[in-house]
């Protein structure tokens, strides 16, 4: 099967495929491929009651499931389809490599299946980066919708992209264009992806335990630029993203388009006197600039979110969207919960939930938006270090409250770079920890300060996910307000 060819159901008929992982994307891929006539076996190392329940549903549809053993390649396998989080050195993949069997992800399957029924395949506008992917992708979808296009924000956002491409849900039938969020995991397993235009928002150390090195992580992010047809959008303030554009093999005529929070040069989008302007998609980019929107149209208007808006605008403009749709789409956009979300003001102190700041790069952008700050941080570091973050933010800190498995790493960075800042170290992991953190932060704060939950760490040591962490923060703030009423 040609990896860059659009495939039809006939190409999959009778093929023996092993799907790694019994999660949302694995189940979606298994059902889709079985529906196309492939012989599918799903493997997962788990064997809990929940696993067995999901397995039973798949087996009713003629899909084989093997629980408790994910390291052995089923006999006759011709292709392995992995869920995004499985590491490249997983025993199953090593066995596949030894047998000469390709390993791909659900994004690769979706790419091969686009237009499988002979209808026009909707072009993909792709977004990746360490931080801001979901916000930018949803902004992009809002702008495209404002232009009258049928679109959806898909991919890493939640809806399995295989389901979107196959149109199994009527909400995703006959779309004009897709706004696709892609993680580094997904890009690693999508070798033939070649999109209309793509953006890498930023690059900072993240998921290094999975990728093995910063160079490998960056290389996987850079895959999104391969074969771009119209525009490779990069962050002018982050030279590593521009380096990825230079290294990419793109189609002839594809352009490098930068975005900047400053005055844009030719082939860039930027900001002039509170106005988002375009000097890339105009007739004479050396002499002309097109006004797109006001900074006030971006919510919240924090610097890193304005950068997100510029990246979304650049991709939309690459697709031919008029300036008015950029403004209307940004005005219509509402940010997701737990992304620099103002929760309440109590006794003159603002409380802001940025639980989505699960790494140091995201936390630094959040900390840069406020001053002075009582910072609540900690959790799972995922191999990250905190010296650069603390050194950059030390002058903004009124105090710090720490919790979580790797809080000592943050505390040590504070000792080195912000020794005068008071630190409360909560050595506990019970369900009342967040309430205690908010109470301690309130004690440190003064009127006019911001108490900011920007953990710079993953949440799974203490919470189900960053959503639960943010919800508990908001509940603790409301509890604090009620107590002072």
N, C-alpha and C positions, 0 to 999 in steps of 0.2 A: 504494500500500500504506500503510495507516494505521500510523504509526511506533509507536503505543502499543498496537496490537492484537496479540493472539496470532495468529501466522500458521500456515497449514497448507501441506502440500506443494504444493497447487494454486496458492498465491500465488507460489511460486518457479518454477513450471514455465515453461521457455522464457525466463526472464529472463537477460539478458546481464550477467554480473558479472565485474569485474576484481578479483583479489586481489593486494594489494601485499605481497610478501615470501614467500620460500620457506623460512621457518623453521617451527618446530613449530606455532605458532598459525595461520600462513598455510596450511600443508598441511592442518591439521584443518578449517579453514573451507572450503577448496576442495573437499575430499572430501565434507563434509557437504552443501554447496550443490549439488554435482553429483549427489549421491545423491537430492536432492529435485527433480531435473529441470532445474536451471539450467544455462545454458551458461557455463562458467567458464574464464577465462584468468588464469594467474598470471604476474606480472612481477617480475623481480628484476635489479638492476644487476650482480650477480655472474655469473661464467661459468667457475667453477672445475670441476675434475673432480667434486667433491662436489655442486655445483649440478646438473651434468648428470646425475648418478646419480639425484638426487631428481626431477629433471624427467622422466627416462625412466619412473620408476614412476608418476608422475601421468598422463603421456601414455598409458600402458597402460590407464588408467581413463577415457580420453576427455576428459581435462582439458588444455587448451592451456597451453603454457608459453613465455614469451618471456624469454630471458636476455640480459644485457648492455645492456638498454634499459628503464629503469624510468621514463622521463620523458614518454613519449608515451601518451596515452589510447587504448586499442584501440577501433576503430570499433564503434559500436553499444552501448557500455557504458551500462547503466542504473543501476549502483550500483558503488561502489568499496568494498572491504573491506580495511582496512589492518591490518598487524601493529602492535603497540603502539609500537615505538620509532621509527617513521617520523615525521619532523618535519612539522608542519602546513604549512610552506612548501615541501615537496618539490614538484618540478616536476609530478609526476603529479597531485597534489592541486590545484595551481593550474590545470592543464588541466581537471580535473573541475569546478572552480568556474566556469570560463569557459563550460563546456558545460552548466552547470546540473545536474550530477550530484552526488548526495549521497556523502559519504565517512563510513563508520562503521567501528567495530572489531569484533573477534570477540565481545566482551562484548555489544555491541548485537545482533549476530546471535543469540547465545544467548538474550538476553532476548526477542527476537521469536519465537524457536522454542519457548519453554517451553510445555508443554501442547499442542504442535503435533499430537499424535496423539489429542487429545480426553481424555486422562487428566488428573487433577489435577496442576497444576504445583507443584512444591515451592517454598515461600517462600524468599527469600534474606535472610540476615542478613549485612550487608556490613561490611568493615573496611578503612579506609584510614588514611593518616597518613604522616609522613616516616619514622618508625622504629617498629619493633615489630609491623608488620602480620602477618608470617608467624607469629610466636610467638603473638600474640593470636588469630589465626584458628584455629591448631591447638589452643590452649587451649579456645576456644569449641567446636570439634568434639568435644574430649574430654568437655566438660561435657554437651553434647547427647547423646553416646553413653551417658554415665553415667545420663542420664534415660530411657534405653531407646528413644531415637529413632534412626532410620536416617538417617545423615548422612555428610558427607565435607567435608574442607577442600579447596577448589578455587579456580580462578581463577588469579591471578598466582603461586600456589604451584607450579604445574608441570603439572597435568592440564588440557589445553585445555577451557575451560568449554563450548564447543560440543559436545564429545564427551560431557560429563557430562549436559547437557540432553537430548541425543538418546538417551542410554542405550545407546550403541554398545558400551560395556564393561559386562558384567554386574555389576561391582562398584558401578556407579553407577545401577543400575536401581531404580525404585520407592523413591526416597529421600523421607523426610518433610520435610527441611529442609536447606538448603545453607549452610555457613559459607564465605563468599566473600571472598577477599582481592582488592582492587582497587588498581591503581597509578594515579597521576595520568594517565599516558598512556592507560590503558584508559578511565578516566572521561571524558577529553576526547572520546573517540570513541564515547560511549554516551549520546546525547541523550535517549532515551526510558526510561532505567532508572528504575524506581520500586520500591524494595525494601520489605520488611516493616519493618526497623529497620536503622540504620547507626551506625557509630562513626568519628569522626575522632580519632585518638589524640593527635596533636600536629602542629604546623606549624613548619618551619624551612627556611631556604633550601636547595634541592636541585633538581637538574635544571633550573637556570635557563637553561642554554644551550639547552634544548629548549623551555621555556615562554616564554622571553623576559623575564619579570619575576616578582617574588614575588607580585604581585597576580594575574597570570594563573595561576600555579601554585596559589595558594590557591583561586581560583575553580574550577579543575578538581577539586580535592579536595572542595570544597563541593557539587559535583554529586551526591555520594553521598546527600545529605540530601533532594534533590528528590523530592517525592511520598511520603516515608516515611509509613507507616500507623500505627505504634505508638510508636516511640521514636527520637529523635535523641540519641545518646550523645556527650557532649563532655568534654574535659579541663578541669576547673575551674581548674587551674594554668596553662592556656594560653588566654588570652582570645580569641585568634584563632579557636579552634575553636568557642567559644560564639558569636562573631560570625557564623560560617558558618551556625549553627543559626537565628539570628535572621533571616538573609537568605533562608532556604530557604522555598519554597512547599510546605507539607506538607498531608496530608489532615487534615480536622477531627478533633480528638481526639488527634492525635499529640503526644507530650510530649517536652520537653527533659529529659534525665537526665544529670547530671554525675557524674564520679568524681574522687576526691581522696585523697591520701595522708594527709590530716588527718581530723578528726572531720566526718562528713557532715552537711549540712543536709537539710531536706526535699527530696525528689526527687533525692537523691544517694546514691552508694555510696562508702564510705570505710573508714577504719581507726580502731578504738578499742581501746586496750590490747592490741595484737597480734592483733585479730580483724577480719576483713573483714566489714562490716555493710552492710545494704541498708535505706535509708530512702526508697526510690522505689517499690518494688513490694510495698507492705504496705497493709493496709486504712486505717490512719491514719498517714500519713507524717510528720505533725507531732508525733506522740507515740510512735510505735512504731519499732523497728528490729529487723531480722531478722539473726541471726548466720548467716554463710555458710560461713566457713572460717577457719583460722588462718593468719597470715603464714607460719608454718613449713610450711604445705601448698604454698606456692609455691616452685618451684625454677627458678633460684636466687632467693633472697629479696632481691635487689637492688631499690632503690626503683623504678627504671623498670620492672622486671618485675612488681612488685606492682601498678603502674598498669595494665600489660597485663592482669593477672588480673582487676582490677576492671572493666575495659572488657569483657572476655569475659563476665564474670558479668552485667553489665548487659544485654548483648544476649540472653544465655540467659534471664534473668529476664523480659525483654520478651516472649520467646516462651512464657513460662509455666512454665519449668523450676523444680522445687522446690529449696529451699536445700540439701538433702542432696546433690543431683546436682552442685551447684557444688563442694562440698567433695570429693566422690569424683572428679570430673573433674579437678580441679587436682592431686589426689594421684596420679592415673594418668598425668598428662602428663609427658613427657620432652622437654626442650628439644633443638632441633636442634644439630648440631655448629657450631662457630665462633661461637657466641653466648655470650659471657662463660663460656667453658668452661675449667674448671680442668684443666690438662694434667699438671702434676707439681709437686713441691717438690724443689728441688735446693739443698743446703747452706743450708737454712733460708729460701730464697727461693721464693715461689709464682710459677708461670708461668701466665698466663691468656690464652686465645685468644679475642679478640673481633674476628676478621677481618671479620665482618659489619658492623662499624661503618664504613661506607663514606662517611659524611658527618660534619660537625662536631657535629650534634645527637646522633647516636648515640654518638660518641666522648665527648661531655661526660657523657652518662648513665653510660657505662662508667667513666670516670675518677672520677665521684662515688661509686662503689661501693667504692673502695680507697684506702688511704693507709698509708705513702708509696709512690710509684710510680716505676719506671723505665719510661718510655713509649716504645714503638716505633711510629713514625708515618710517613706519607708515601705518595705515589702520585699519582693524577690528581685535582686539586682540583675539577673540574667547575664552575669559576667561583666557588667558595666562598672566603671569607676566614676567617682563623683567630684574629683578635684577641680576640673574645668568648670563644672556647673556651679559649685560653691564659690570659687574664685570670682566668677562673673557676676554672681548675685549677692555677694556678701554685703555690699553697701546698701542693699534694699531691706535687709532682714532686721526686724525688731526682735524676733525670737523664733525658735524652732521646736516643734514637737515631733518626736520620732516613735515609730512602732514598726513591727514586722521582723521577718527572719534576718534580713541583711541590714538592719538599721545601723549596726556598728560601722559599716563602711561609710555611711553618710556622716555619722558622728566624727569619725576620724578625719574626714575631709574638712568638716567644720572646725575641728581643733587646729588644723594646719592653716586654714585660710580665713576663718572668721572666729578667732578665739574669744573675742569680746561679746559675741552673741549668746544670750542665755539659751540653753538646750534642756528640754525635758525629755527624758528617755523612758518610754513606757515599756517595761519588761513584762508584757502580758499579751495573750492572744485570744482571750475570751470575747464573747459577743458584746461586752460592755466597753471594749477598748476604744471604739470610735467616739462614744459619748465622753469618755475620760479625756481623749485627745482634744475634743472641741472645748471642754471645760478648761483644760490647761491653756489652750490657745487664747480663750477669752480672758484668762487671768493675765496673760502676757500683753494682750493688745491694749491700745489706747484709742480714744475716739479719733476717727480719720484713717485708722489702719485698715488693712484687708487681711483677714484670715483666709489663707489659700490652701486648699487641698490639691496639691500637685505632686503626687507621691514619687515620681521619677522611677518607679518600680512596678513590676507586675503584682497582681493582687492575690494570686491563688494560694499563698501561704496562710491567709486568714479569711479570705472571702471567696464566694463562688466565682466572681468576676469583677471587673471594674464598675459595672453597673450597680451591683449590690454595695460595693464600697462607697460609691457616691450617694446611693439612697440612704445608707446609714448615716453618712455625714449630714445630709439634708435633714433627716429626722432628728439628729442630735442638735442641730442649729435651731430647729423649731421648738424642741424641748427647752433649750436655753432661753429662747424668746418668751415662751410661756411661763417659765420660772421667774423671769424678771418683770412680767406684766403686772 
